[in-house]
């Protein structure tokens, strides 16, 4: 079988891959995108479950790099839903004729570095081989789903799937007995969306998550015109805030009275999106007493929205404070439990023993089900890298190198794996900020590395070991400054439901020094010719 040779191969045709191929083809490189799915879209192609939508304001999620797109596209909702998001990405790709650079149904199973030729050889699952000087993983932080390996799982006679694999065709839920395993971000979205459409809904909860209202609404033509006139200001504001949103944090928690703090929280609870975290007192991320007071406030909000006191208490987290894990945003989630046909099962009290042909057996009883939805999350940030066998210098695999925790230089390069230039990779700000705002900067860094390489005849780019170690220390330092250091969520890689992740082990997967600091560091690297990177 002949080899397909390119200057660069991008892995993934999602938000970052689409912009990546635009930048590389503009540089005149022979580049191609290999996408495992049947079409482009990444997250917004895969996640088709009811209720799936942005939790970033739509106009801050869209691309900023094309005035043509900014002028043409009308976001219809403040937080746009999956079908519209996929249409948007197709519109962008079609506007710039990017599909011709994409190959679909092309899952890479293995990559091997040739240190003599300075190229990577990539083998697809169908045996096709690509040879490329550079490889650009654009595979996203939440693209590797985790499905619990319950005894009897495959014996279930009804339909079952992970939310990441929701069927393309509409699913008729009317009159169905539905079970949802998990109460993370996707579950919180789907439960609010289907609770009034099913015959019976049973939610199996391992540990509750904090959640606050999305407060979504439509965007009128007049408001969209105003947004278009302010895009420069909007994106500048996003770049100036730690989370990459327009919401600006404030200091002075202890300067205000408890009554003043509660007044602020009453206002933020009614505002859209992440205002409750992004425009809140910064002390809630550093000061345990400040965070506890806010957590108590949100707990009272949950109690006020859930009729049954026992159910309300089960929905209030006890193992982490508010906003110390990635916060799911909800629309009618807590009110769902006020419906007589919606039931909450605490699987710590009544563990799932097995899946049967007709439902789920817990320690307490059998739950008859027609459909099971596993909303059990993802092997976050590094999971998609582990899925590919990546063999670098000396045959070392990336999975082995990152077994305990990833090690990168600014989330872009990893020593021992030359010419792999990650977009929004581990230990960048992609896992801790408004994702598209982070990926645009990451794509620009990748493109500048390749521009310099080709301009100067370099065939090998690699992070220096010492520079990488210094960056890992920086990542650890800023994570340890925050209360999230003890978080059990995917922020810190503490995913006890992920095979191979030891429970209780903290991984340093994202950079929590804030987007402004990260961007200044990366800008200085570019201006100084990438110190810490060896070009050969």
N, C-alpha and C positions, 0 to 999 in steps of 0.2 A: 504494500500500500504506500502510495507516494506521500511525502510530507508537505504540509502547507506552511510556507515560510512568510513571516511578517516581521515588521520592525517592532511592533508592540501588540500584545493581546490583552484586552480588558476582560475580566471575569465578572459578568453580571450586567444586565441591561435595565437596572433600576434607576433611581434618581441620580445616583453618582455616576453610573456607567453611561447614561445618556449624555451628561455634560462632559464626561471624560472623552468620549469618542468625538464629540464636537471639537474639543480643544486639540486633540492629537491630529485629526484630519486637517484642521486649520494650520497646524504646523507643517503640513505636507508629508506626514508619516504614513506609511502603509500599516494601518491599524485595523483590528477587527475586534468585535465584541462576541464572546462566547457566552450564551445564555442557556441555562439548563432547562428553563420552562419553554412553553410553546410560543410565547410572545413576550414583548417587553413590559416593564412595569414594576418588577421586583415585588416589594411589599404590597403595592397596590394592584398587582396582577394576582397574587396568591391569596391575600386575605379578603375573601368575598362574603364573609359572614354578616348577618344582619347587624346593623349598628356600627359597622366599621367606618371610622372617619378620622380626620385630623384631630389632634388635640392642640396643635399650634394654629393660631389664626391663619386662615387660608392665604391671605396676602403676604404673610411672613414666611410661608412654606414654599411658595412658588419661586422659580428661578429669578435672580436679579440681573443676569448677564445679558439679556436680550431686550432691548427697548421695544422691538417689534412684538415680542410675546407680551410684555407688560402692557402695551397699548391695546392689544387685541383681545386678551382673555378677561372675561367677566366671572369672577368668583361669585357663585350664587348664594352660598352660605358662609357665615362667619367661620364655621368649622366644616369643611367640605367632606362629603361622603365618598366612599370607595369608588363607586361607578364614575363619578365626576372626576375624581383624582386620576383614574386610569385614562379617561378621555383627555385630560390635560396633558399627560405625558405622551400620549399618542399624537396630540396636536403639535407638541414641541418637536417630536421626532419627525413627523411628516413635514412640518414647516421647513426643516433644514435637511430633509432627505437623508436621514441618518439610518434608516432601516437597511440600506444597501451595504452598510458596514457591520451588520449584525447577523449572527448565525444562531438560530434557535434550536431547541432540543439537543443541546451540546453540553452535556455535563462532563466536566473534567474530573477524572478519578486519580490522576497521578501527574506530578511535575518533577522533572529531574534536571539539576543544574549540570551543565557541561563546562567545567572550569578551564578547559583548553580552548574551546571555541567561544566562550563567553555567551552562551545561549541557553535557554530553557527548552526542554522537550516536554510537551504536554500531551498526554494520552486521554482521549475521551472514553466513556464507557462503551461506545460502539467500536473502539479500536482505532479511530482516526487519530493521526498524529499531527500536531502543530509545532513548529519551531519558531521561537521568537527571541529576539535580543532582550526585550523587556516584558514583564508581566505585571499587570495592574489589577490586583484584586479589588473589586468594587462590590463586595458581596454582602454588605450590610451587617449591622450588629444584632439584628433579630430575624434571622433567616433560617435557622436550624431548629425546627420544632422538637419538643420532647413529648413523647407519648408514654404514659406509665405502663409498665409491663405487668399488668395485673394478671393473676392466674385466671385462665378462661377467657381472656380478652377476645380472642379470635373465635370463640364458640358462640358469641352473641349473634342471634339470628336476625336482629333488626339492623338498621343502618347505623354506622358509627364512623366518626372521623375527627381529626384534630381541626381546630378552627383555621389553621394554616392551609388546610386541604378541603375547604368547603366546596361542594360541587358547583360547577359552572351553571347548571340549570337550576331554576327556582325549586326550593324545597317546600312542600306543603306541610305545614306544622299544625294545621287546624285539627283539633280533637286528639292530637298525639300526646302520649306520655313521654316527656323529654327529660333526660338527665344531663346535667352539666357538671363536669368534674373540674373544680378550680374556681377561684374567685379573684383572679388577677385582672389585669387591664382589659384583656379581650372578653373575659367572662362578664365583667361589669358592663361592657358595652352591649354584649349580646343579650344578657338577661333583661336589661331595660327595654331592648328592642322587640323581644318576642314574648314577654310575659303575658301580653294581652292577646296572643295569637295561638297559644297552645291549649290543649285540654288540661294538662297537668305538668308542672315543672318542679323537678327536685334538684336542688343545688347541693353538691357535695363539697364542703369547704374544709381544707386542711389548715389554713391560717388566713384570717381576714386581712384585707388591705384598707388603709385609709383611702377615702375618695371624696371629692368635692364636685359641685355642679359645673357642668360644661357651659351652661347658659348660652346655647346656640341660638341663632336667629338668621333670617334671610338678609341678604345685602341688596339694597335697591340699586337701580341704575344711577341715581343721583349720588348715593354713597360710594359706589364703585368709581364714578368719575372723580370724586374727591380723593379717594385712595390713589388713583393713578397720578393725580397731581402732586401727591406727597410721597411717592415711592422713594425718592432719594433720602428724604428725612426718615422714613420708616426703616430702611435698611441701615442707615447710619445709627439710628437708635438701637437696633438689634445688635449691631457690632459693638456698641458701647456697654451692653449689659452682660453680667456674668452668664446668664442662661441663654443668651441669643434671642430673647424676646423683647418686645417693647416695654414690658413691665420693669420698672426700676425699683430696686430694693432701697430701703431706708434704714438708718441707724437711729437709736434712741429708745429702745424698748423700755429701759428702766427710767428714762426721763419722763415718760408718759405715765399717767395713772392707770390702774386696772380698768377703770371706766373708759378712758380714752383708747386703750388698746382694744377693748371689746367693740367700741364704736367703729374703729378701723376695720376690725374683722367682720363686723356685720356688713360693711360696705363691700369688702373684698369678696365675701361669700356670694354676693349677688353679681359680681363682675364676671366677664367671660374668661374662660381658659385658665391659665396659670397665674392669674393676678394674685390669688391667695398664697402662692409661694413666691412669685417673682417680685411682687410689690409690697411684700410683708417686711417686717423687721429682719435685718440680716442676722441679728442675734439668735434667731430660732435655729440656725444651723451650727452655732458654736456653744451656746449656753443651755445646759440641760434643764435648768429651771424655766427659762424662757420657752423652750420647746414644750415642756410639760404643761405650761399654762395654755399654750395654743392647742395642744392635743386634747386637753380637758374641754376646751371650747368646742372643738370639732366633735368630740364624743357627745356633748350635749346636743349638738345639731342632729346627730344621728338618732339619738333617743327621741327627739321631737318629731322625727319623720317616720319612725317605725312604731306601729301601734302596740305590738307585743313586746313588753319589757325584756323577756327572756331572749327573744330573737335579736333585739337591739344590742344587748350585751355581747352576744356571739359575733356581731358584725363589727365590734370595736376592737382594734388591734391592741395587744398587750405586750408584744415583743419588740416594738419599735415606735418611735415618736412620729408625729405627723411630718410629712415631707422629707423623711430620712430614707425613703426608698422612692423609686420613680412613681409619682402620684398618678393613679388613674383618674380620669375625669368622667363624670356620669350624667346621664339624663334619665331621671326617674328610677334609678337603681334601688334606692332604699325603699321607695314606695312599692316596688314590686312585691316585697315580702308582706305587704298588707293585703294582698289578694289571697283568697281562701285556697286557691289551687296551686300556690307557690310555697314550697317547703324547703327549709334549710336543714341540712344534716351536717353535724360537726363530726368529721371523720377522725378527730383525735379522741373524742368520746366513744364513737362507734366506728372503728376502722373498717375500710373496705376489705372484705376477706377474699372475694373473687367476683368475677363477672360470670353470669350464667347465660343460658340461651335466651332467657326472657328478661334479664335485668341485672341489677347489682345487689349482691348479698353483703350487708354489713354485719357487724357483730350483734346488732340488735334485731335486724329484720331483713326481709327481702323487699326490694323496690322493683315493681314491675315497670318496664320501660319499652317503648317502641323505638327510641332513638337515643344514642349516647353521643354527647359532644365533649371532647377532651379539650378544655381550655387551659392547658397545663404549661403554657409558656414555651420558652426557647432556651437553648444552650447559648447564652448571650455572648456577643462580641467575638469570642474565639471559636465558637462552635462550627461556623461555616468553614473556617480554616482547617479545623481538625478533620472535616469530612473529605478533604483532598489530601492525598499523601504527597507532601511537599518535601523533596529531598535536596538539601543544599550542599554546601562545601563538605567534602569528605563523606557524603551519604547521610549526614545527620538530618533527621526529620524535624520539621517545625513543631509537630505535635509533642515530640519528646522534649524539645527545647522549652516549650511553653507549658509543660505538664503542670508545674506548680503555680505559675503565673506568667503572663506574657512579658516579653522583654523587647522594647522597640526604641528607636530614636525618633522622638516627637510623633509617634504613631504612624510614621511613614516608611521607615526602613527597619530591618532587623539583621543584626550582624550574623554573618554566616550564610545569608540568603541574598546574594547580590542580585541587583536588577529586578527585585520584587519591590514595587513601589505601591504601597497600600494607600487607598483612598478611604479616609475616615476609619483608619485602622485602630487596633487596640492601643490604649494610652494616649489617644488624641482626645479632643473635646466632643467627638461625635456622640459618645455615650452619655454625656452630661449636659448637653445644650440642645437647642432647637436644631434638629438634624440637618436640614438643607442648608442652613446658614453655615454650619460647620463643613459640610461636604464641598461647598463651592470653593472655600479657601484651600481645602485639601487637594482638590483637583488642580487648582492653580499652582500649588507647590509641585505636584507631580509633573505638570506640563513644563514648568520651569526647569526642573531637573533634567528632563529629556531634551529640552531645547538646548541647554548648556552642553549636554553630552554630545549631541549631534553637531553642534556648532564647533566643538573642539576635538571631534574624532574620538571621543571616549566610548569604550565598549563595556565598561564595568563600573557600576556604582554600588558602594557598600558603606554602611554606617561603621564608624570606628568603634571598637569595643568600649573604649574609655568614655567616649561621648554618650554611647547608649547607656552605660552604667550610671552616668551622671543624670540622664533623663529619667531613668527608673527611680532614682533617689528623689528627684523632683516630684514625680507622680506620687510616690509613697508619702512624702512630706505633706503635700496638700490634701491627700486623703485623710491622713492622721489628724490634721487640724480640725476636721469637721466631725460632727456627731454621726455622720453616715459611716464612719470607720467601723462601727459595730453593727451596721445594717446586714440583714440576712437576705437581701434581694440581689437581683442580677447586676446592680450597680457595682457590687464588690465581688461578684462571682460566687457568692455564698448560696449556691443552688443545690440543696441537698437532693433534689429530684433529678439531677443530671448525672448520668453514669460517668464514673471516673473522677467526679468532684467529691473530695472528702468533706463530709459535713463538718462545719466549724472552721474550715480553712478559708482565709481571706485571700482573694486574688486582686491584684492591682490592675484593673482593666480599663479604667477611664481616667482622664485628667480633670481634676477638680480645682484647678487654679483659676478657672474662669476663662471665658472666651477672649476678653480683651488682653489678658496677660499672655495667653497662648498665641494669639495673633501677633502681638508685638515680638514675641520670641521668634516666631517663624519668619516674620518680615525681616528681622535682623539677620537671620540665617541667609535669606535670599540676597539681601544687600551686601553681605560680606562674602558671598561666593560659597555658601554652605560649609562653614567650618564644622568639623566632626564627620564629614563625609569624604570618602576616598574616591576620586575619579581616576580611572586607569585606562 
